[in-house]
Amino acid sequence: MIKRATTLVALFFYIYIKLNFTIMKIKLNTEIERDGKVYKSGDIIDIPELNVPKFIANGWGEPIEEKKAKKKEEKAVKETKQNKDNKETK
């Protein structure tokens, strides 16, 4: 019984982490009523990232925060005596 319960708890947390509901900011193009509140055109609201394509496709809004692409930044190589020697020998 305990093994099954721990398995279910682990499964719950795994699914919770995988879903990871992130919030994105949208600037509205039209007037919208959402969650019982009326938002005017030009207002900025937070919506789940999964709903962003629907808002854009229907022309209701446009994203103001782009998802940052994960890029490896090239680290600048420090000028040291060894690096200078390597450049000269090449």
C-alpha positions in Angstrom: 0.0 0.0 0.0 2.8 2.4 0.9 4.7 1.7 -2.3 1.6 2.4 -4.4 1.0 5.7 -2.5 4.6 6.9 -3.0 4.4 5.9 -6.7 1.2 8.0 -7.1 2.8 11.0 -5.3 5.9 10.8 -7.5 3.7 10.6 -10.6 1.7 13.6 -9.5 4.8 15.7 -9.1 6.3 14.5 -12.4 3.2 15.5 -14.2 3.0 18.8 -12.4 6.6 19.7 -13.3 6.1 18.6 -17.0 3.0 20.8 -17.4 4.8 23.8 -15.9 2.1 26.4 -16.6 4.1 29.5 -17.5 2.5 33.0 -17.8 3.1 35.3 -20.7 2.2 39.0 -21.1 -0.1 40.0 -24.0 -1.1 43.5 -25.2 -4.7 43.4 -26.2 -5.9 44.6 -29.6 -9.6 44.5 -28.7 -11.8 44.9 -25.6 -12.1 41.6 -23.7 -14.0 40.3 -20.6 -11.8 37.8 -18.8 -12.4 36.4 -15.3 -15.3 38.8 -14.7 -13.2 41.9 -15.5 -13.3 44.0 -18.6 -10.0 44.9 -20.3 -9.7 47.7 -22.8 -7.7 47.7 -26.0 -4.1 48.4 -25.2 -4.2 46.8 -21.7 -1.5 44.3 -20.8 -2.7 41.1 -19.2 -1.1 37.8 -18.1 -2.3 34.6 -19.8 -1.1 31.0 -19.8 1.5 30.4 -22.5 -0.6 27.6 -23.9 -3.4 30.2 -24.8 -1.0 32.7 -26.6 -1.4 31.1 -30.1 -5.2 31.3 -29.8 -5.0 35.0 -28.8 -2.7 35.8 -31.7 -4.7 33.8 -34.3 -8.0 35.5 -33.4 -6.4 38.9 -33.4 -7.2 39.5 -29.8 -3.7 40.5 -28.8 0.1 40.4 -29.4 2.8 39.1 -27.2 5.1 41.7 -25.6 7.5 39.2 -24.0 9.2 36.9 -26.4 10.4 33.6 -25.1 14.1 33.8 -24.8 15.9 31.3 -26.9 18.4 29.3 -25.0 21.7 30.1 -26.7 25.1 29.3 -25.5 26.9 32.5 -25.1 30.4 32.4 -26.4 32.8 33.1 -23.6 35.5 35.5 -24.4 38.9 34.0 -24.2 41.1 35.9 -21.9 44.4 37.1 -23.4 47.0 35.2 -21.5 50.6 34.4 -22.4 49.6 30.8 -23.4 46.9 32.1 -25.7 49.3 34.6 -27.3 51.8 31.9 -27.8 49.2 29.6 -29.4 48.1 32.3 -31.8 51.7 33.0 -32.8 52.5 29.4 -33.5 49.4 28.9 -35.7 
